[in-house]
Amino acid sequence: MSPIRILDPTLINQIAAGEVIVRPASVVKELVENSLDAGAARIAVEVDAECRSMRVVDDGCGMLASDAELSIQRHATSKIASFDDLSRVATRGFRGEALASIVAVSRFEILTRPAEAVAGTRLRAEGGALLEVARAGCPPGTTVEVRDLFYNTPARLKFMKSPASEWGQIQTVLTRQALAAPLTGFVVSRAGKKAWEAPPGQTLLARIAQLFGPRFAEDLLEVAQSSDDMAYGGFIGRPSCDRADRRQQFFFVNGRPIVSTRLSAILQEAFKGLMLSGRYPVAVVRIDAPPGEVDVNVHPTKEEVRFRDERKVGGLLHRALVGTLRAANLAPTYFAPPSREPGEAPSAAPSPDPTLPLLFGTRKIRTDSSWPPATSTPSMSSIPSTPPIPSIPPPLPHVAADAPLPDRFSDDAQSVEEQVYALLGGVEPNPIGQLGDSYILAQLGADLLIIDQHAAHERLLYARAQAALRRPDVQPLLVPFSFRPAPADVANLEQIIPQLAALGIEVEPFGGGDYIVRAVPADFADLDMGAVIQDLLDAYHGRGVADPDAVVRDKAITRMACRAAIKAGQRLAPEEIARLIDDLLSARLTFTCPHGRPTMILLTKDQLDRQFKRK
């Protein structure tokens, strides 16, 4: 075993830097937060093509020469002076590690001047070592330039992602900072080309529209609620503008962007039942609380916080979100039974609506008040023990593998799938109706066929689109529509434009961060192509667009089919049910949707007999 030794100071600084400077986006985050703490009204961020050099310019308070020299030392900060200050931190940075960590792994230069000073200060450092401190002319504020990031830590350099991926992460960081500080103006450039700009003095809604487009902002609902010493504000998206991931969920505590799985789970719970499984709401939510109620000293990057009373914060947030949805008639309201004075007789229960149809027949729901009979609920101890009911039968292709084959299944060398097709082809299904406006029930001989209407229709559209889009019939739009991708998605969108064009979706830049769709496939002319493109971008976030054209094509077709398909919860007419069943059973390879979920389940009479103990 090697002897214990004290590490070299340079190595100590490089190890410490690894806790704060994970990637180029970490540098941008720390520098922008310093600018915001300095009271900057305008911040300019410039990044090179490789994302290894960046410059942040602000018009904040600036620093004197003595402060600039101290700023690159570890644990040097103006934000706190005692342990008690940690309980009421109101600034972004306070650990005194950001600049020291950046200097340790880059070539660094800072140019700064307070407004009242005659001359400014230029400081140069490299690899943790101070090289020069000199007087220099410069405007009020601070300019920090970082070059050759990780030049002296090859292991860290090796694990950097592609420039497109790193640029996407930088864009994500800047988007969060711009939303957190709508009063501050931002100008963001890469390789000398302006990527986007947000003017100072905006409201939060105006800043959202600036970053994501006016159409996105139109689908937002305002959250505004306060309780005691806490306030909740911001905006949430309507269920119709859901996303495939949580990237467009932004949370801020006392103006600090944070990452919180708990708050995201509360948001998801508030939208429960309003969107499909696997879809996520969009939100920009601010929580303002007394500094003493929030612990910001949890993580080196300061992206996580802890509340003194987590349950209180979560409960109030859930109430604010649900209240917003109910005010927009997007969430059911549950009424408690009215309170009665002692001895007062209960009011008569309302009768069900006699006009509600039962499935698609002419029979009506029973309306007599004696149904269901008013019997007392037995206690658990009085319920006899029964063996568990078998699980729901598997999808059609596997029914024969898990259960005894009915007599009409042949015993020859046919595959299970071919035998099931033979069965479906020989028996005429008799539609019964819908269950929960999501599942289609049909009698198939003596068996019950249950069809997921969304998954089944999605599979049919997917197959048709695959055939139609080999040589797409392109329909130019009379009025092209525009959309604005998130800044972090622009690089990926630029890469997939050729693949989209091959599918008949013609997209081109329009200026100001907007893009326009000039043409769409004729078979999908009524589809919201902006939403389809956003779904596709969500699928590629964080891993670039290195997939071959065929995979890009398949993902695009899958999302087009999913968005155009009949939705769960959609009421269908009897003729629509019959048409869907006919189309489904006449097609091949329809047992799963493009996402792999089953489209239908066959519940045989034999299985029912076994569950009801007849066999």
C-alpha positions as CSV (number, residue, x, y, z in Angstrom):
1,M,0.0,0.0,0.0
2,S,1.4,3.5,-0.9
3,P,2.2,5.9,1.9
4,I,-0.3,8.6,2.7
5,R,0.7,12.1,1.4
6,I,-0.8,15.5,1.1
7,L,-2.0,16.2,-2.5
8,D,-0.5,19.0,-4.6
9,P,-2.5,22.2,-4.4
10,T,-3.0,22.2,-8.2
11,L,-4.4,18.7,-8.0
12,I,-6.6,19.6,-5.1
13,N,-8.1,22.5,-7.1
14,Q,-8.7,20.3,-10.2
15,I,-10.5,17.6,-8.0
16,A,-12.6,20.4,-6.4
17,A,-13.4,21.8,-9.8
18,G,-14.9,18.4,-10.8
19,E,-17.7,18.9,-8.3
20,V,-18.8,22.2,-9.8
21,I,-17.6,22.3,-13.5
22,V,-19.0,19.1,-15.0
23,R,-19.2,20.3,-18.6
24,P,-19.2,23.6,-20.5
25,A,-22.8,24.4,-19.5
26,S,-21.6,24.4,-15.9
27,V,-19.2,27.3,-16.7
28,V,-21.9,29.3,-18.4
29,K,-24.3,28.7,-15.5
30,E,-21.8,29.9,-12.9
31,L,-20.8,33.0,-14.8
32,V,-24.4,34.0,-15.6
33,E,-25.4,33.6,-12.0
34,N,-22.5,35.8,-10.9
35,S,-23.7,38.4,-13.4
36,L,-27.2,38.3,-12.0
37,D,-25.9,38.6,-8.5
38,A,-24.0,41.7,-9.6
39,G,-27.3,43.3,-10.6
40,A,-26.8,43.1,-14.4
41,A,-29.6,44.5,-16.5
42,R,-28.0,43.0,-19.7
43,I,-26.0,39.8,-20.2
44,A,-24.3,38.7,-23.4
45,V,-23.1,35.1,-23.7
46,E,-20.8,34.1,-26.6
47,V,-19.7,30.5,-27.2
48,D,-17.3,29.1,-29.8
49,A,-18.2,26.3,-32.2
50,E,-16.6,23.6,-30.1
51,C,-18.1,24.8,-26.9
52,R,-14.7,24.9,-25.2
53,S,-14.4,28.7,-25.0
54,M,-17.0,31.1,-23.8
55,R,-17.3,34.8,-22.8
56,V,-19.9,36.4,-20.6
57,V,-20.3,40.2,-20.6
58,D,-22.5,42.1,-18.1
59,D,-23.2,45.6,-17.0
60,G,-23.3,44.8,-13.3
61,C,-21.6,46.5,-10.4
62,G,-18.1,45.3,-11.4
63,M,-15.1,44.8,-9.0
64,L,-12.1,46.6,-7.7
65,A,-8.6,45.2,-8.4
66,S,-8.3,43.7,-4.9
67,D,-11.7,42.0,-5.1
68,A,-10.9,40.6,-8.6
69,E,-7.7,39.0,-7.3
70,L,-9.6,37.5,-4.4
71,S,-12.5,36.3,-6.5
72,I,-10.4,33.4,-8.1
73,Q,-9.4,32.0,-4.7
74,R,-11.3,29.1,-3.2
75,H,-13.9,29.9,-0.6
76,A,-13.7,33.6,-1.3
77,T,-17.1,35.2,-1.5
78,S,-19.0,38.5,-0.7
79,K,-22.3,36.7,-0.2
80,I,-21.9,35.3,3.3
81,A,-19.8,36.2,6.4
82,S,-21.1,33.9,9.1
83,F,-22.8,30.5,9.5
84,D,-26.1,32.2,10.3
85,D,-26.0,33.8,6.8
86,L,-26.4,30.4,5.3
87,S,-30.0,30.3,6.6
88,R,-31.0,33.4,4.7
89,V,-29.1,33.3,1.4
90,A,-30.8,35.3,-1.2
91,T,-28.2,35.3,-3.9
92,R,-27.4,32.6,-6.6
93,G,-23.8,31.9,-5.7
94,F,-22.4,31.9,-2.2
95,R,-19.9,29.1,-1.9
96,G,-16.9,30.9,-3.4
97,E,-16.0,28.0,-5.6
98,A,-17.2,29.0,-9.1
99,L,-14.4,31.1,-10.4
100,A,-11.7,29.1,-8.6
101,S,-13.0,25.9,-10.1
102,I,-13.1,27.4,-13.6
103,V,-9.6,28.9,-13.3
104,A,-8.3,25.4,-12.3
105,V,-9.3,23.8,-15.6
106,S,-9.0,26.6,-18.2
107,R,-7.2,29.7,-19.5
108,F,-9.0,32.5,-17.8
109,E,-9.3,36.3,-18.1
110,I,-11.5,38.8,-16.4
111,L,-12.0,42.5,-17.2
112,T,-14.0,44.5,-14.7
113,R,-14.7,48.0,-13.5
114,P,-17.2,49.5,-11.0
115,A,-19.1,52.5,-12.4
116,E,-17.5,54.9,-10.0
117,A,-13.9,53.8,-10.8
118,V,-11.7,55.7,-13.3
119,A,-10.0,52.5,-14.7
120,G,-10.7,48.9,-14.7
121,T,-8.7,45.7,-13.9
122,R,-7.5,42.9,-16.2
123,L,-6.7,39.6,-14.5
124,R,-5.3,36.6,-16.3
125,A,-4.9,33.1,-14.8
126,E,-4.2,29.6,-16.2
127,G,-4.6,26.2,-14.7
128,G,-5.1,27.6,-11.2
129,A,-2.1,30.0,-11.3
130,L,-2.4,33.7,-11.3
131,L,-0.4,35.2,-14.2
132,E,-1.2,38.9,-14.3
133,V,-3.2,41.7,-12.6
134,A,-3.1,45.1,-14.4
135,R,-5.0,48.3,-14.9
136,A,-7.0,48.5,-18.1
137,G,-9.7,50.6,-19.8
138,C,-13.1,49.0,-20.0
139,P,-16.8,49.9,-19.7
140,P,-18.6,49.5,-16.3
141,G,-19.4,45.8,-15.5
142,T,-17.5,42.6,-15.9
143,T,-16.3,40.5,-18.8
144,V,-15.2,36.9,-18.1
145,E,-13.5,34.9,-20.9
146,V,-12.8,31.2,-20.5
147,R,-10.6,29.5,-23.2
148,D,-9.5,25.9,-23.8
149,L,-11.7,24.4,-21.1
150,F,-10.3,21.1,-19.7
151,Y,-7.0,21.7,-21.6
152,N,-5.1,20.4,-18.5
153,T,-7.5,17.6,-17.6
154,P,-7.5,15.2,-20.6
155,A,-9.7,12.7,-18.8
156,R,-12.5,15.3,-18.5
157,L,-12.0,16.5,-22.0
158,K,-12.4,12.9,-23.3
159,F,-15.8,12.6,-21.7
160,M,-17.2,15.8,-23.4
161,K,-20.1,15.1,-25.7
162,S,-20.4,16.3,-29.3
163,P,-20.5,20.1,-29.8
164,A,-24.2,19.8,-30.7
165,S,-24.9,18.0,-27.5
166,E,-22.9,20.4,-25.4
167,W,-24.5,23.4,-27.1
168,G,-27.9,21.9,-26.3
169,Q,-27.0,21.7,-22.6
170,I,-25.8,25.3,-22.6
171,Q,-29.0,26.4,-24.2
172,T,-31.0,24.6,-21.5
173,V,-29.0,26.3,-18.8
174,L,-29.5,29.7,-20.4
175,T,-33.2,29.1,-20.9
176,R,-33.7,28.4,-17.2
177,Q,-31.7,31.5,-16.3
178,A,-33.6,33.7,-18.7
179,L,-36.9,32.5,-17.3
180,A,-35.7,33.0,-13.7
181,A,-34.8,36.6,-14.4
182,P,-37.2,38.1,-17.0
183,L,-36.2,41.6,-16.1
184,T,-32.7,41.0,-17.3
185,G,-31.9,41.1,-21.0
186,F,-30.0,38.2,-22.7
187,V,-28.1,38.0,-26.0
188,V,-26.8,34.5,-26.8
189,S,-24.4,33.8,-29.7
190,R,-22.4,30.9,-31.0
191,A,-19.4,31.1,-33.4
192,G,-20.2,34.7,-34.0
193,K,-23.8,34.1,-35.0
194,K,-26.6,35.3,-32.8
195,A,-28.8,32.3,-31.6
196,W,-31.5,34.3,-29.7
197,E,-32.1,37.5,-27.8
198,A,-34.5,38.4,-25.0
199,P,-34.9,42.2,-24.2
200,P,-34.8,43.4,-20.6
201,G,-37.8,44.4,-18.6
202,Q,-40.1,41.6,-19.7
203,T,-42.9,40.0,-17.8
204,L,-42.6,36.2,-17.2
205,L,-45.3,35.5,-19.8
206,A,-43.6,37.8,-22.4
207,R,-40.3,36.0,-21.7
208,I,-41.9,32.6,-22.2
209,A,-43.4,33.8,-25.5
210,Q,-39.9,35.2,-26.5
211,L,-38.2,31.9,-25.9
212,F,-40.9,29.4,-27.0
213,G,-43.1,31.4,-29.3
214,P,-46.5,33.1,-29.1
215,R,-48.4,30.0,-29.9
216,F,-46.9,28.2,-27.0
217,A,-47.7,31.1,-24.6
218,E,-51.4,31.1,-25.8
219,D,-51.9,27.6,-24.3
220,L,-50.7,28.6,-20.8
221,L,-52.8,29.0,-17.7
222,E,-51.7,31.4,-15.0
223,V,-51.0,30.1,-11.5
224,A,-51.4,32.7,-8.7
225,Q,-51.9,31.7,-5.1
226,S,-50.5,32.7,-1.8
227,S,-50.8,31.3,1.7
228,D,-49.4,32.7,4.9
229,D,-45.8,33.6,4.0
230,M,-45.5,31.6,0.8
231,A,-46.6,32.5,-2.8
232,Y,-47.0,30.4,-5.9
233,G,-47.0,31.8,-9.4
234,G,-46.1,31.1,-13.0
235,F,-47.8,29.3,-15.7
236,I,-48.8,25.7,-16.6
237,G,-49.7,24.4,-20.1
238,R,-53.1,23.0,-21.0
239,P,-53.2,19.2,-21.3
240,S,-53.3,19.6,-25.1
241,C,-49.7,20.9,-25.2
242,D,-48.2,18.0,-23.3
243,R,-44.6,16.8,-24.1
244,A,-42.8,13.5,-24.4
245,D,-40.5,14.3,-21.5
246,R,-40.1,16.8,-18.6
247,R,-37.6,19.1,-20.3
248,Q,-40.1,21.9,-20.4
249,Q,-40.9,21.8,-16.7
250,F,-39.2,24.7,-14.9
251,F,-39.2,25.3,-11.2
252,F,-37.8,28.3,-9.4
253,V,-37.5,28.9,-5.6
254,N,-36.9,32.5,-4.6
255,G,-35.7,33.1,-8.1
256,R,-33.3,30.2,-8.2
257,P,-33.7,27.6,-10.9
258,I,-33.9,24.2,-9.3
259,V,-34.3,20.5,-10.2
260,S,-36.8,18.7,-8.1
261,T,-38.3,15.3,-8.8
262,R,-40.7,15.9,-5.9
263,L,-42.2,19.1,-7.4
264,S,-42.3,17.4,-10.8
265,A,-44.3,14.5,-9.3
266,I,-46.7,16.9,-7.7
267,L,-47.2,18.6,-11.1
268,Q,-47.8,15.2,-12.7
269,E,-50.3,14.3,-10.0
270,A,-52.3,17.5,-10.6
271,F,-52.7,16.5,-14.3
272,K,-53.6,12.9,-13.5
273,G,-56.3,11.7,-15.8
274,L,-56.0,14.7,-18.2
275,M,-53.3,13.3,-20.5
276,L,-52.1,10.0,-21.8
277,S,-49.7,7.9,-19.8
278,G,-46.1,8.7,-20.7
279,R,-46.9,12.3,-21.5
280,Y,-45.9,15.3,-19.3
281,P,-47.3,18.7,-18.7
282,V,-45.3,21.9,-19.4
283,A,-44.9,24.4,-16.5
284,V,-43.0,27.5,-15.4
285,V,-43.6,27.6,-11.6
286,R,-42.2,30.0,-9.1
287,I,-42.2,29.4,-5.3
288,D,-41.4,32.4,-3.1
289,A,-40.7,31.5,0.5
290,P,-38.9,33.1,3.5
291,P,-35.2,32.3,3.0
292,G,-35.1,30.7,6.4
293,E,-37.6,28.0,5.2
294,V,-35.3,26.9,2.3
295,D,-32.0,25.2,2.6
296,V,-30.0,26.0,-0.5
297,N,-26.7,24.5,0.8
298,V,-27.5,21.0,-0.4
299,H,-25.5,20.5,-3.5
300,P,-22.3,22.0,-4.9
301,T,-24.1,23.2,-8.1
302,K,-26.9,24.7,-6.0
303,E,-29.5,23.2,-8.3
304,E,-31.3,21.3,-5.4
305,V,-32.9,22.8,-2.4
306,R,-34.6,21.4,0.7
307,F,-37.7,22.9,2.4
308,R,-38.1,23.0,6.2
309,D,-41.7,21.6,5.7
310,E,-41.8,19.6,2.5
311,R,-45.4,18.4,3.0
312,K,-46.7,21.9,3.5
313,V,-44.9,23.2,0.3
314,G,-46.1,20.2,-1.7
315,G,-49.6,20.4,-0.5
316,L,-50.0,24.1,-1.2
317,L,-48.4,23.7,-4.7
318,H,-50.8,20.9,-5.5
319,R,-53.7,23.0,-4.4
320,A,-52.6,25.9,-6.5
321,L,-52.2,23.7,-9.6
322,V,-55.5,21.9,-9.3
323,G,-57.2,25.2,-8.6
324,T,-55.8,26.6,-11.8
325,L,-57.0,23.6,-13.8
326,R,-60.5,23.7,-12.2
327,A,-60.8,27.4,-12.9
328,A,-60.3,26.6,-16.6
329,N,-62.8,23.7,-16.4
330,L,-60.0,21.2,-17.0
331,A,-60.3,19.2,-13.8
332,P,-63.3,17.6,-12.1
333,T,-64.6,19.2,-9.0
334,Y,-65.6,16.9,-6.2
335,F,-68.4,18.1,-4.0
336,A,-68.6,17.0,-0.4
337,P,-72.1,16.1,0.9
338,P,-73.7,19.2,2.5
339,S,-73.5,19.4,6.3
340,R,-76.8,18.8,8.2
341,E,-77.9,19.9,11.6
342,P,-78.4,17.1,14.2
343,G,-81.7,15.3,13.5
344,E,-82.1,16.8,10.0
345,A,-83.2,14.2,7.4
346,P,-80.8,13.6,4.6
347,S,-81.8,15.0,1.2
348,A,-82.9,12.7,-1.5
349,A,-80.2,11.5,-3.8
350,P,-80.4,12.8,-7.4
351,S,-81.7,10.3,-9.9
352,P,-79.4,9.3,-12.8
353,D,-80.1,10.9,-16.1
354,P,-82.6,8.5,-17.8
355,T,-81.4,9.6,-21.3
356,L,-77.9,8.2,-21.0
357,P,-77.6,5.2,-23.4
358,L,-76.2,1.9,-22.4
359,L,-73.4,1.3,-24.9
360,F,-75.0,1.7,-28.4
361,G,-78.3,-0.1,-27.9
362,T,-81.7,1.4,-27.2
363,R,-81.8,0.2,-23.6
364,K,-81.5,2.9,-20.9
365,I,-79.8,2.9,-17.5
366,R,-82.0,1.8,-14.7
367,T,-83.4,4.8,-12.9
368,D,-85.3,3.5,-9.9
369,S,-83.8,4.8,-6.6
370,S,-83.7,1.3,-5.2
371,W,-80.7,0.4,-7.4
372,P,-78.2,-0.5,-6.2
373,P,-79.9,-1.9,-3.0
374,A,-78.9,0.0,0.1
375,T,-77.1,-2.8,2.0
376,S,-74.5,-2.4,4.7
377,T,-70.9,-3.0,3.7
378,P,-69.6,-6.2,5.3
379,S,-66.4,-6.1,7.3
380,M,-63.3,-7.6,6.0
381,S,-63.5,-10.5,8.4
382,S,-66.9,-11.5,7.1
383,I,-65.8,-11.8,3.5
384,P,-64.9,-15.4,2.7
385,S,-61.5,-16.2,1.5
386,T,-61.3,-16.9,-2.2
387,P,-58.5,-17.9,-4.5
388,P,-57.0,-15.0,-6.5
389,I,-58.6,-14.3,-9.9
390,P,-56.2,-15.1,-12.8
391,S,-54.5,-12.1,-14.4
392,I,-55.9,-10.5,-17.5
393,P,-55.2,-12.7,-20.5
394,P,-52.2,-11.7,-22.7
395,P,-52.5,-10.2,-26.1
396,L,-53.8,-12.3,-29.0
397,P,-50.5,-13.7,-30.4
398,H,-49.7,-15.3,-27.0
399,V,-53.1,-16.6,-26.0
400,A,-52.5,-20.1,-27.3
401,A,-49.1,-20.3,-25.6
402,D,-50.5,-19.6,-22.1
403,A,-53.8,-21.4,-22.2
404,P,-55.2,-24.6,-23.7
405,L,-56.0,-24.2,-27.4
406,P,-59.7,-24.3,-28.3
407,D,-60.7,-27.2,-30.5
408,R,-60.9,-24.9,-33.6
409,F,-57.1,-24.2,-33.4
410,S,-55.3,-26.5,-35.7
411,D,-52.4,-28.8,-34.6
412,D,-50.4,-28.4,-37.8
413,A,-47.1,-26.5,-38.2
414,Q,-48.8,-23.1,-38.4
415,S,-47.4,-20.4,-36.1
416,V,-49.6,-19.2,-33.2
417,E,-50.1,-15.9,-35.0
418,E,-51.2,-17.6,-38.2
419,Q,-53.7,-19.7,-36.3
420,V,-55.2,-16.7,-34.6
421,Y,-55.5,-15.0,-38.0
422,A,-57.2,-18.1,-39.3
423,L,-59.7,-17.9,-36.4
424,L,-60.4,-14.2,-36.9
425,G,-60.8,-14.8,-40.6
426,G,-63.4,-17.5,-40.1
427,V,-65.6,-15.8,-37.6
428,E,-67.5,-12.6,-38.1
429,P,-67.0,-10.3,-35.1
430,N,-70.2,-8.8,-33.7
431,P,-69.5,-5.3,-32.3
432,I,-71.0,-4.8,-28.8
433,G,-69.9,-1.3,-28.0
434,Q,-67.4,0.7,-26.1
435,L,-66.1,0.5,-22.6
436,G,-65.0,3.7,-21.0
437,D,-64.9,5.3,-24.4
438,S,-61.5,3.7,-24.8
439,Y,-62.0,0.0,-25.5
440,I,-64.1,-1.7,-28.2
441,L,-65.9,-4.9,-27.2
442,A,-66.9,-7.4,-29.9
443,Q,-68.3,-10.9,-29.7
444,L,-66.2,-13.4,-31.7
445,G,-68.1,-16.6,-31.8
446,A,-68.3,-17.6,-28.1
447,D,-65.3,-15.4,-27.2
448,L,-64.9,-11.7,-26.3
449,L,-62.5,-9.5,-28.3
450,I,-61.3,-6.4,-26.5
451,I,-59.6,-3.8,-28.7
452,D,-57.7,-0.7,-27.5
453,Q,-59.1,1.8,-30.0
454,H,-56.1,4.2,-29.9
455,A,-53.5,1.5,-30.2
456,A,-55.4,-0.3,-33.0
457,H,-56.0,2.8,-35.1
458,E,-52.4,3.9,-34.5
459,R,-51.1,0.6,-35.9
460,L,-53.3,1.0,-39.0
461,L,-52.2,4.6,-39.6
462,Y,-48.6,3.6,-39.1
463,A,-48.8,0.9,-41.7
464,R,-50.5,3.2,-44.2
465,A,-48.0,6.0,-43.6
466,Q,-45.1,3.7,-44.2
467,A,-46.4,2.8,-47.6
468,A,-47.6,6.3,-48.5
469,L,-44.5,8.1,-47.4
470,R,-42.1,6.1,-49.4
471,R,-43.0,8.4,-52.2
472,P,-45.0,11.1,-50.3
473,D,-47.7,13.1,-52.1
474,V,-46.7,16.6,-50.8
475,Q,-49.4,19.2,-50.3
476,P,-48.1,22.8,-50.1
477,L,-49.9,24.9,-47.4
478,L,-51.8,27.9,-48.6
479,V,-50.8,29.7,-45.4
480,P,-47.6,28.2,-44.0
481,F,-47.7,28.1,-40.2
482,S,-44.8,29.0,-37.9
483,F,-43.5,27.5,-34.7
484,R,-40.6,28.3,-32.4
485,P,-38.6,25.4,-31.0
486,A,-36.9,25.7,-27.6
487,P,-33.4,27.2,-27.9
488,A,-32.0,23.8,-26.8
489,D,-33.7,22.1,-29.7
490,V,-32.5,24.3,-32.6
491,A,-29.3,22.4,-33.3
492,N,-31.2,19.1,-33.6
493,L,-33.9,20.6,-35.7
494,E,-31.3,21.9,-38.2
495,Q,-30.0,18.3,-38.5
496,I,-33.3,16.6,-39.2
497,I,-34.7,19.1,-41.7
498,P,-33.4,16.9,-44.6
499,Q,-35.1,13.8,-43.2
500,L,-38.3,15.7,-42.7
501,A,-38.2,16.9,-46.3
502,A,-37.9,13.3,-47.5
503,L,-41.2,12.6,-45.7
504,G,-42.9,15.5,-47.3
505,I,-42.6,17.9,-44.3
506,E,-40.9,21.0,-45.7
507,V,-39.4,23.1,-42.9
508,E,-37.2,26.2,-43.2
509,P,-35.9,29.0,-40.9
510,F,-38.0,32.1,-40.9
511,G,-35.9,34.4,-38.7
512,G,-36.1,35.6,-35.1
513,G,-35.9,32.0,-33.8
514,D,-39.1,30.9,-35.8
515,Y,-39.4,28.2,-38.4
516,I,-42.2,27.7,-40.9
517,V,-43.7,24.5,-42.3
518,R,-44.5,25.1,-46.0
519,A,-45.7,21.7,-47.0
520,V,-47.0,18.5,-45.4
521,P,-47.8,15.0,-46.6
522,A,-51.2,15.0,-48.2
523,D,-52.4,12.1,-46.1
524,F,-51.7,14.1,-42.9
525,A,-52.7,17.6,-44.1
526,D,-54.9,18.2,-41.0
527,L,-52.2,17.1,-38.5
528,D,-50.4,19.6,-36.2
529,M,-47.0,19.2,-37.7
530,G,-45.5,21.5,-35.2
531,A,-46.4,19.1,-32.4
532,V,-45.1,16.1,-34.4
533,I,-41.7,17.9,-34.9
534,Q,-41.6,18.7,-31.2
535,D,-42.2,15.1,-30.3
536,L,-39.4,14.1,-32.6
537,L,-37.0,16.6,-31.0
538,D,-37.9,15.4,-27.6
539,A,-36.8,11.9,-28.6
540,Y,-33.4,13.1,-29.6
541,H,-32.6,15.5,-26.8
542,G,-29.3,14.7,-25.0
543,R,-28.0,12.2,-27.5
544,G,-27.7,14.1,-30.8
545,V,-29.1,13.0,-34.1
546,A,-26.6,10.3,-34.9
547,D,-29.3,7.8,-35.9
548,P,-29.4,6.8,-39.5
549,D,-32.1,8.3,-41.8
550,A,-34.2,5.1,-41.6
551,V,-34.5,5.5,-37.8
552,V,-35.4,9.2,-38.0
553,R,-38.0,8.3,-40.6
554,D,-39.5,5.6,-38.4
555,K,-39.7,7.8,-35.4
556,A,-41.4,10.6,-37.4
557,I,-44.0,8.2,-38.8
558,T,-44.6,6.7,-35.4
559,R,-45.4,10.1,-34.0
560,M,-47.5,11.2,-36.9
561,A,-49.6,8.0,-36.5
562,C,-49.9,8.5,-32.8
563,R,-51.1,12.0,-33.0
564,A,-53.6,11.3,-35.9
565,A,-55.1,8.2,-34.3
566,I,-58.4,8.0,-32.4
567,K,-57.8,8.9,-28.8
568,A,-58.6,7.1,-25.6
569,G,-61.8,8.6,-24.2
570,Q,-63.2,9.5,-27.6
571,R,-66.8,8.4,-28.2
572,L,-67.2,6.5,-31.4
573,A,-70.4,5.9,-33.5
574,P,-71.5,2.3,-34.1
575,E,-70.5,2.5,-37.8
576,E,-67.0,3.8,-36.8
577,I,-66.5,0.9,-34.5
578,A,-67.5,-1.6,-37.2
579,R,-65.2,0.1,-39.7
580,L,-62.3,0.0,-37.3
581,I,-62.8,-3.7,-36.6
582,D,-63.0,-4.5,-40.3
583,D,-59.9,-2.5,-41.1
584,L,-58.0,-4.0,-38.2
585,L,-58.8,-7.7,-38.9
586,S,-58.2,-7.3,-42.6
587,A,-54.7,-6.0,-42.0
588,R,-51.6,-7.9,-41.1
589,L,-49.2,-7.5,-38.1
590,T,-51.7,-5.5,-36.1
591,F,-51.3,-7.2,-32.7
592,T,-49.1,-4.4,-31.3
593,C,-49.0,-0.6,-31.8
594,P,-45.7,1.0,-33.0
595,H,-44.8,1.6,-29.3
596,G,-45.1,-2.1,-28.6
597,R,-48.4,-2.0,-26.6
598,P,-51.1,-4.7,-27.5
599,T,-53.9,-3.6,-29.7
600,M,-56.3,-6.4,-28.8
601,I,-56.9,-9.1,-26.3
602,L,-59.0,-12.3,-26.8
603,L,-60.9,-13.5,-23.8
604,T,-62.1,-17.0,-24.6
605,K,-65.1,-18.7,-23.2
606,D,-62.8,-21.4,-21.9
607,Q,-60.9,-18.8,-19.9
608,L,-64.2,-17.3,-18.6
609,D,-65.4,-20.8,-17.5
610,R,-62.2,-21.3,-15.6
611,Q,-62.4,-18.0,-13.8
612,F,-66.0,-18.6,-12.8
613,K,-65.0,-22.1,-11.6
614,R,-67.1,-23.9,-14.2
615,K,-64.1,-26.1,-15.1
